[in-house]
Amino acid sequence: MTRVRTAVLPTGVPSTAPRTTLSAVLPTGLRVLVARAPAAPLAELRLVIPYARTEPGLAAAQELLAACLGTGSRDRTRQDIADRAADLGAELSTVVTAESLILSASVLAPGLPGALDLLAELLLRPRYEEGEVALAQRRAAAAPRAPAPRVRLRRAALAHGFGPHPLSSESGGAAPLLDVVSLGPDDLLDLHARAVVPGGSSLVVLAGEEPDAVLRLAGERLAPWSGGPSGLTLPSFARPVPRPGAVELTEPGNSEAGWGDAVGGQSLVLTVGPGVPTADPLHAPFHLAQLLLGGYASARLARQVRDRHGLAYDVSAGLRENGAGSWLEIACAGAPGGAGRIAAEITRCLRDLAEDGPSRAEVDRARAYAAGFTRFALATRAEEASALAGFAAAGLEPDWLDGYRDRLAAVTPEQVAEAAARHLAPDRAVVATYEPGPTTVPVPRGPHAPALRAVPPHADSHAPALRAVPPHADSHAPAIRAVPSHADSHAPAPTATRAHTGPHAPALTPAATRTPAPAVPHDQKGAHP
């Protein structure tokens, strides 16, 4: 066992003394990071396991395993696990990102040993009961199988920019239905033995006890867990920076779809440009450039594309980062027929910022927003634990965020202008557009049919064709279907939830996760490094 002890200044939670952390790599290959949170009523655990969907043949099994993990063990049924969690005052959840399977637990401080016991039981003695697997299969069958236009557009943009990769392939989407329904408990047990392993995984524990005691406790409980590494990690992109160009995606019309069709209601524009990795010393100036471009409601893109021209109702720009690489992504959604104009305005914003640079006032606003949001995003113990888990998974030090605040404060407008000129020039980006095919409103027939009148496109602000796609439908988020916690009156066990990827989540964690309450959101919203 190797140990590293560090003193961490308080991050989002007020404290009067430096926080002590203890890091160790167990003989099994599991990295454990323990941080002391004095007087904390809750202990937080985050177990991050490599789980990238790099092998198409495993996609269906990965989907089902994530949905069923935690629904039973060889010693307990789903209800037994629920009762034990209630006794401990614990809440468990399972989250899947583009590259990780994350098991989270929040537990009353006295229940930490019991929560570690329960976690070890699920890892070491899993049971994928036929009824639970069948329930997950029915949910998968009821879920949409075709990827949404936004998902396909992002895949196309990434494929053009970076070349063939699991994030841009069909294996990153939903598993074929026949593959899902043909799997059985034995298939999931085989995958569990290969993929749910300590080699390459990391565990973060935030608790009120001394780190030495917690580390010893975690080592004892998880010592029998063995195996790995699984190899389910994202490979790097073939190109470190995207190859620029234009990508167009269109849909054939569907005469029977009507205005209520969920696919054909909006134009989409997505750009993929160079990004600066979180650990890079030049990341801070780039981050401020990204923020003032499109990181918050009054940023340049929102003012130009949405407020001034009324072309889009969903406008965002953020850094995406994972094991494959990093890239700046701009995403806009607007009325049908508007993709070309939206793309032109995005190009204009990028060119203006790259050539002329930002004003000092813009830099100051972005810096203030980033500083305020980082503290707000780490306001709870759950968020802090998820941030520490992200740092550990990305190989960053636990106190990275505190040093980053200082680096942001030191950035000058000239440095932001240089970062914008280097990374935001529009001729360095992939510009991908999607236009839905024409849809036709069914025409009423008969003696009582109302008279018809021509309505120019977009003339009606209430046109029902403008149906928003959720802004964070993510092509590189795995197609693990959500298992709603309310789906079963006895559903207390961990439930698989779709997570958004990207290193810059509201929890400011470089690994991409979003955890149900009380755990922390984990996706880029523009205000974090």
HELIX and SHEET records of a PDB file:
HELIX    1   1 PRO A   56  LEU A   58  5                                   3    
HELIX    2   2 ALA A   59  CYS A   68  1                                  10    
HELIX    3   3 ARG A   78  LEU A   88  1                                  11    
HELIX    4   4 ALA A  109  GLY A  111  5                                   3    
HELIX    5   5 LEU A  112  LEU A  124  1                                  13    
HELIX    6   6 GLU A  130  ALA A  142  1                                  13    
HELIX    7   7 PRO A  149  PHE A  162  1                                  14    
HELIX    8   8 PRO A  166  SER A  168  5                                   3    
HELIX    9   9 GLU A  170  GLY A  172  5                                   3    
HELIX   10  10 LEU A  177  SER A  182  1                                   6    
HELIX   11  11 PRO A  185  ALA A  195  1                                  11    
HELIX   12  12 PRO A  211  LEU A  222  1                                  12    
HELIX   13  13 HIS A  283  GLY A  294  1                                  12    
HELIX   14  14 ARG A  300  LEU A  301  1                                   2    
HELIX   15  15 ALA A  302  ARG A  308  3                                   7    
HELIX   16  16 ALA A  339  ASP A  356  1                                  18    
HELIX   17  17 ARG A  360  ALA A  377  1                                  18    
HELIX   18  18 ARG A  381  ALA A  394  1                                  14    
HELIX   19  19 TRP A  400  ALA A  410  1                                  11    
HELIX   20  20 PRO A  413  HIS A  423  1                                  11    
HELIX   21  21 PRO A  426  ARG A  428  5                                   3    
SHEET    1   A 8 THR A   2  VAL A   8  0                                        
SHEET    2   A 8 ARG A  19  VAL A  25 -1                                        
SHEET    3   A 8 ARG A  31  ARG A  36 -1                                        
SHEET    4   A 8 SER A 202  ALA A 207  1                                        
SHEET    5   A 8 LEU A  42  PRO A  50 -1                                        
SHEET    6   A 8 SER A 100  LEU A 108 -1                                        
SHEET    7   A 8 ALA A  90  VAL A  96 -1                                        
SHEET    8   A 8 ALA A 496  ARG A 498  1                                        
SHEET    1   B 5 GLY A 245  THR A 250  0                                        
SHEET    2   B 5 VAL A 430  GLU A 435  1                                        
SHEET    3   B 5 SER A 267  PRO A 274 -1                                        
SHEET    4   B 5 GLY A 325  GLY A 334 -1                                        
SHEET    5   B 5 ALA A 312  ASN A 322 -1                                        
END                                                                             
